[in-house]
Amino acid sequence: MSVRHFLLTQEGSIHEFSEAEAAAVAEGERDLPEYADKRLRYVQVAFEDTVNEEGEIHVRTLGAIVSFDAQGRVREAGSADNEQDRLDAFEHDACVQYALRDTVQPGYALN
C-alpha cells in the first residue's frame, strides 16, 4: 500500500509530502515556516499498488485540519469545524488523481 500526503492552502495550492516528510512534520522534527500561524486542510490518500482481479485499485482518503504555530510546527490536528474547512469534491478528486498519477495508466478512468 502506498500513501501520499497533501496540504491544501486557502489560496488554492496543493503541496505534496512524502511519507518520510509527513512523519517528520507530524513528529515535530521538521518545521514548515511557510505555513506559520496558518490553519490548513490535510488530505491523506492511501491506495493499493496493484490492480485487483477486477482491474480496480482500492483508494482510501482521510482529511483533517492542521494548525501551525508561529515557527511552522504542527500545533494541532482535528476535524473540520465549519464549511470553509471542508474539502470540496474537486479538491478531493485532484488529490486522488495526483496521488495515482504514476500508478494508473493513461486512458483509464478514475471514479
C-alpha positions in Angstrom: 0.0 0.0 0.0 1.2 3.5 -0.9 0.3 6.7 1.0 0.5 10.3 -0.2 0.1 13.3 1.9 -1.2 16.8 0.8 -1.7 20.2 2.4 -4.2 22.5 0.7 -4.0 26.3 1.2 -6.8 28.8 1.2 -5.2 30.2 -1.9 -5.8 27.0 -3.8 -2.3 25.4 -3.9 -1.6 21.8 -3.1 1.7 20.7 -1.5 2.6 17.0 -1.6 4.8 15.4 1.0 6.5 12.0 1.0 5.8 9.6 3.9 9.1 10.5 5.5 8.5 14.2 5.2 4.9 13.9 6.6 6.2 11.8 9.5 8.9 14.4 10.3 6.4 17.2 10.3 3.9 15.3 12.4 6.6 14.3 14.9 7.9 17.9 15.2 11.3 17.1 13.5 10.6 19.4 10.6 9.1 22.9 10.6 7.2 24.4 7.7 7.8 28.1 8.2 5.8 28.9 5.0 2.7 27.8 6.9 3.4 29.6 10.2 0.2 30.7 12.0 -2.0 29.0 9.4 -4.8 26.5 9.5 -4.7 24.2 6.5 -6.6 21.3 5.2 -4.7 18.0 5.1 -5.6 15.0 2.8 -4.1 11.5 3.1 -4.6 9.2 0.1 -3.8 5.5 0.7 -4.0 3.1 -2.2 -3.1 -0.4 -3.3 0.0 -0.5 -5.6 -1.5 -3.0 -8.0 -4.9 -3.7 -9.5 -7.1 -6.5 -8.2 -8.7 -9.3 -10.2 -11.5 -6.9 -11.3 -8.9 -4.3 -12.6 -9.6 -2.0 -9.7 -7.3 -0.1 -7.3 -8.8 0.5 -3.9 -8.3 4.0 -2.6 -8.9 5.4 0.9 -8.8 9.0 1.8 -8.6 10.8 5.2 -9.0 14.5 5.8 -8.1 16.8 8.7 -7.4 20.4 9.6 -3.8 21.1 10.7 -2.9 24.2 12.7 0.7 25.5 12.7 2.4 27.7 15.3 4.5 30.9 14.6 7.5 28.7 13.7 5.6 26.5 11.3 5.4 23.5 13.7 2.2 21.4 13.9 0.2 22.7 16.8 -2.8 20.5 16.5 -4.9 18.4 14.0 -8.6 17.8 14.1 -11.7 17.6 12.0 -13.4 20.4 10.0 -15.3 22.8 12.2 -17.1 24.8 9.5 -17.9 24.9 5.8 -14.8 26.8 4.9 -12.6 24.0 6.4 -14.4 21.3 4.4 -12.7 19.7 1.4 -14.8 20.0 -1.7 -15.2 17.3 -4.3 -12.9 18.9 -6.8 -10.1 19.2 -4.2 -10.6 15.6 -3.1 -10.5 14.3 -6.7 -7.5 16.3 -7.5 -5.5 14.8 -4.6 -6.6 11.3 -5.5 -5.7 11.7 -9.2 -2.4 13.3 -8.3 -1.6 10.5 -5.9 -2.4 7.9 -8.5 -0.5 9.7 -11.4 2.3 7.1 -11.5 0.0 4.1 -10.8 -2.9 4.4 -13.2 -2.0 4.1 -16.8 -3.2 6.8 -19.2 -6.6 6.1 -20.7 -8.1 4.7 -17.6 -10.9 6.5 -15.9 -10.8 7.4 -12.2 -14.2 7.1 -10.4 
